Amino acid sequence: MRMATPGKSFLLLVIILLVPTAAIAAPTISCHCFKDRGYDPAQPTLADPYFLATAQNSLFAAVFGVDKKNVVLKKQLGTSSDDLWIAYWIALKTGKAAEPLLQQKESGKSWREIVTESKIPAKSCGPSFAAALQNNARNPGLAETVVNELLSGYRLLSNSDLTLLRKSGASNQELIIAALLAAKTKQQAIRYYHEVKTGAKSWGALLASAGIEPPEIQEEFAALLRAKR
């Protein structure tokens, strides 16, 4: 058996030591890929996570005028949906750029600290958002406030429907997809939410019944927003 030379042994040791370091230095990517993207009546709930994510990303892209692919990419790189809603809402209401706000958030600051240090008048972001910020609401609470403001502001849901859905436990994604179905069919959003939660229907089945194809969701929202302006 041939023995490794000292030079080769040293090179091997360097490689072994560097591999873990490279792995640690690589950016953390959170996969937002979905294997199942179509409604299958035989497995009606299988693609529901995709439909929920697509509805949320589509509304976000339509409201803020951004490319949906960029939204998905940001999430894959670790930015949370909540932080995206908050940063882009502040940008929309104040004229500030969203990216520097997100960078500050990534540094570990709270949204209250970011707003204060950026000298942004909280009231310029709307009374509900300002109140949540003053109460030091955590990210989910602030993001829920943003989604509520958008859905009520564009008259996609009434305040009473919003309150009822939130009290029933609807998440941002569920609220958004229920609002889309309600606007498309002229039915109450709470009805769709309850049908899914009781297991009577899936989100995929409801979208199919309403004639909404997943690739068309963003345009459906864009058309609704144009009509409500």
Residue pairs with C-beta under 8 A, 6 or more apart in sequence:
4 12
27 77
27 78
28 77
28 78
29 76
29 77
29 78
30 75
30 76
30 77
30 78
31 76
32 53
32 72
32 75
32 76
34 47
34 49
34 50
34 53
36 46
36 47
36 50
37 47
37 50
37 214
38 47
38 214
39 47
39 51
39 202
39 204
39 205
39 207
39 208
40 46
40 47
40 204
41 205
44 201
44 202
44 204
44 205
45 202
45 203
45 204
46 204
47 204
48 202
48 203
48 204
50 214
51 177
51 203
51 204
51 207
51 214
52 173
52 174
52 177
52 203
53 173
54 214
54 217
55 173
55 176
55 177
55 180
55 217
56 81
56 172
56 173
56 176
56 177
57 68
57 71
57 72
57 218
58 68
58 217
58 218
58 220
58 221
59 150
59 176
59 180
59 221
60 66
60 68
60 71
60 84
60 85
60 88
61 67
61 68
61 71
61 218
62 218
62 221
62 222
62 225
63 88
63 92
63 150
63 154
63 221
63 225
64 88
64 91
64 92
66 88
68 218
71 84
74 84
75 81
75 84
79 102
79 106
80 139
81 143
81 172
82 139
82 140
82 142
82 143
83 102
83 105
83 139
83 143
84 102
85 142
85 143
85 146
85 147
85 172
86 111
86 139
86 142
86 143
86 146
87 98
87 99
87 101
87 102
87 105
88 98
89 125
89 129
89 146
89 149
89 150
90 96
90 98
90 101
90 115
90 120
90 125
91 97
91 98
91 101
93 124
93 125
93 126
93 129
94 120
94 121
94 124
94 125
96 118
96 120
101 114
101 118
104 114
104 117
104 118
105 111
105 114
109 117
110 136
111 133
111 139
111 142
112 133
112 136
115 122
115 125
115 133
122 129
122 130
122 133
122 134
123 130
125 133
126 149
128 145
128 148
128 149
129 142
129 145
129 146
129 149
132 141
132 142
132 145
133 142
137 145
143 172
144 166
144 172
147 172
147 175
147 176
148 162
148 166
148 175
150 156
151 157
151 162
151 175
151 176
151 179
152 158
152 159
152 162
154 224
154 225
154 228
154 229
155 228
156 179
156 180
156 182
156 183
156 224
156 228
157 165
157 175
157 179
157 182
157 189
161 182
161 188
161 189
161 190
162 175
164 190
165 174
165 175
165 178
165 189
165 190
165 193
166 175
168 190
168 193
168 194
168 197
170 178
170 193
174 193
174 196
175 189
177 203
177 207
178 189
178 190
178 192
178 193
179 189
180 212
180 217
180 220
180 221
180 224
181 187
181 189
181 192
181 206
181 207
181 210
181 212
182 188
182 189
182 192
183 224
184 210
184 211
184 212
184 220
185 210
192 201
192 206
195 201
195 206
196 202
196 203
196 206
207 213
207 214
212 220
